[in-house]
């Protein structure tokens, strides 16, 4: 399945220099696995992840950016965000806070690399949305504080075993995909099979 995997990380700050290669390698691993990379269409670590995905020759996966802007013009002139490293840009028109929620809710999984307060917002949204979550330890910022955060802040219904940790980008992506395969183990078709959707057809007014 072409899972949609969000890479969440700092748009600026000290983790950019320290962890940009790790973010780039996450993007490469997602693209090579044939999955779809989702980012906030922003600069910093998500941008390096998008660059990594976009660099893979003959890739099966794609790079999609969720912009806080409502148009291409606003994306470039107001928010001053990149455009080249995306196969598709989703102009949400929701500013940064709304964009974060839409981005995470549209993902099957979220991987945190580095990160600041915005990444914390996305991480918490992923928890409350019951997404598969990966954390790239050793990337600094939020990512390295998450184990302590989880141990000390109660979250109803959260099983800490559901959070996947690793220090290697390629290995982490592989673990996240494996967990997604388990969660989607009951899906045997691509959605065109009549047996799966016939019971819902009467309710579809599209």
VENFEN-V930144 format. One record per residue. N is the residue number from 0. RES is the residue in one small letter. PSI is psi in radians with two decimals (NA if undefined). BURIAL is + if it has 16 or more other ideal C-beta (glycine too) atoms within 10 Angstrom, else -. Layout:
N/RES/PSI/BURIAL
N/RES/PSI/BURIAL
This chain:
0/x/2.55/-
1/x/1.27/-
2/x/2.64/+
3/x/1.98/+
4/x/2.09/+
5/x/2.30/+
6/x/2.10/+
7/x/2.30/+
8/x/3.08/+
9/x/2.38/+
10/x/-0.37/+
11/x/3.09/-
12/x/-3.12/+
13/x/-0.34/-
14/x/-0.25/+
15/x/-0.90/+
16/x/-0.68/-
17/x/-0.55/-
18/x/0.21/+
19/x/-0.60/+
20/x/-0.62/-
21/x/-0.75/+
22/x/-0.74/+
23/x/-0.78/+
24/x/-0.56/+
25/x/-0.81/+
26/x/-0.74/+
27/x/-0.81/+
28/x/-0.71/+
29/x/-0.77/+
30/x/-0.73/+
31/x/-0.47/+
32/x/-0.04/+
33/x/0.29/-
34/x/2.95/+
35/x/2.19/+
36/x/2.23/+
37/x/2.36/+
38/x/3.05/+
39/x/0.29/+
40/x/0.68/+
41/x/-3.06/+
42/x/-3.03/+
43/x/-2.55/+
44/x/-0.71/+
45/x/-0.61/+
46/x/-0.73/+
47/x/-0.62/+
48/x/-0.75/+
49/x/-0.71/+
50/x/-0.70/+
51/x/-0.80/+
52/x/-0.71/+
53/x/-0.35/+
54/x/-0.25/-
55/x/2.10/+
56/x/2.47/-
57/x/0.69/-
58/x/2.55/+
59/x/-0.51/-
60/x/2.88/+
61/x/2.88/+
62/x/2.10/+
63/x/2.29/+
64/x/2.32/+
65/x/1.84/+
66/x/2.53/+
67/x/-0.24/+
68/x/2.90/+
69/x/-0.06/-
70/x/2.88/-
71/x/-0.75/-
72/x/-0.81/-
73/x/-0.65/-
74/x/-0.75/+
75/x/-0.82/-
76/x/-0.58/-
77/x/-0.92/-
78/x/-0.35/+
79/x/0.93/-
80/x/2.74/+
81/x/2.83/+
82/x/-0.44/-
83/x/-0.64/-
84/x/0.40/+
85/x/2.36/+
86/x/-0.46/-
87/x/2.43/-
88/x/2.22/+
89/x/1.88/+
90/x/1.70/+
91/x/-0.54/+
92/x/0.38/-
93/x/0.17/+
94/x/-3.01/-
95/x/-0.74/-
96/x/-0.86/-
97/x/-0.69/-
98/x/-0.74/+
99/x/-0.81/+
100/x/-0.81/+
101/x/-0.73/+
102/x/-0.89/+
103/x/-0.73/+
104/x/-0.43/-
105/x/-0.10/-
106/x/2.67/+
107/x/-0.49/+
108/x/2.74/+
109/x/2.35/+
110/x/2.19/+
111/x/2.23/+
112/x/2.21/+
113/x/-2.33/+
114/x/2.60/+
115/x/-2.64/+
116/x/-0.71/-
117/x/-0.68/+
118/x/-0.57/+
119/x/-0.72/+
120/x/-0.79/+
121/x/-0.68/+
122/x/-0.80/+
123/x/-0.68/-
124/x/-0.69/+
125/x/-0.70/+
126/x/-0.87/+
127/x/-0.30/-
128/x/0.05/-
129/x/0.74/-
130/x/2.76/+
131/x/2.31/+
132/x/2.26/+
133/x/2.53/+
134/x/2.17/+
135/x/1.64/+
136/x/2.59/+
137/x/0.03/-
138/x/0.00/+
139/x/-3.10/+
140/x/-2.51/+
141/x/-0.74/+
142/x/-0.71/+
143/x/-0.22/+
144/x/-0.23/-
145/x/-0.77/+
146/x/-0.73/-
147/x/-0.72/-
148/x/-0.81/-
149/x/-0.63/+
150/x/-0.46/-
151/x/-0.20/-
152/x/2.06/-
153/x/2.41/-
154/x/1.99/-
155/x/2.24/-
156/x/-0.03/-
157/x/2.14/-
158/x/2.01/-
159/x/-0.36/-
160/x/-0.27/-
161/x/-0.25/-
162/x/2.23/+
163/x/2.18/+
164/x/2.53/-
165/x/2.82/+
166/x/-0.12/-
167/x/2.14/-
168/x/-0.82/+
169/x/-0.75/-
170/x/-0.66/-
171/x/-0.78/+
172/x/-0.74/+
173/x/-0.73/-
174/x/-0.71/+
175/x/-0.78/+
176/x/-0.70/+
177/x/-0.74/-
178/x/-0.66/+
179/x/-0.68/+
180/x/-0.66/-
181/x/-0.80/-
182/x/-0.61/-
183/x/0.37/-
184/x/-0.40/-
185/x/-0.12/-
186/x/1.92/-
187/x/-0.10/-
188/x/3.04/-
189/x/0.18/-
190/x/-0.12/-
191/x/-0.09/-
192/x/2.20/-
193/x/-0.56/-
194/x/-0.52/-
195/x/-0.72/-
196/x/-0.07/-
197/x/-0.59/-
198/x/-0.36/-
199/x/-0.06/-
200/x/-0.65/-
201/x/-0.36/-
202/x/-0.06/-
203/x/1.95/-
204/x/0.14/-
205/x/NA/-
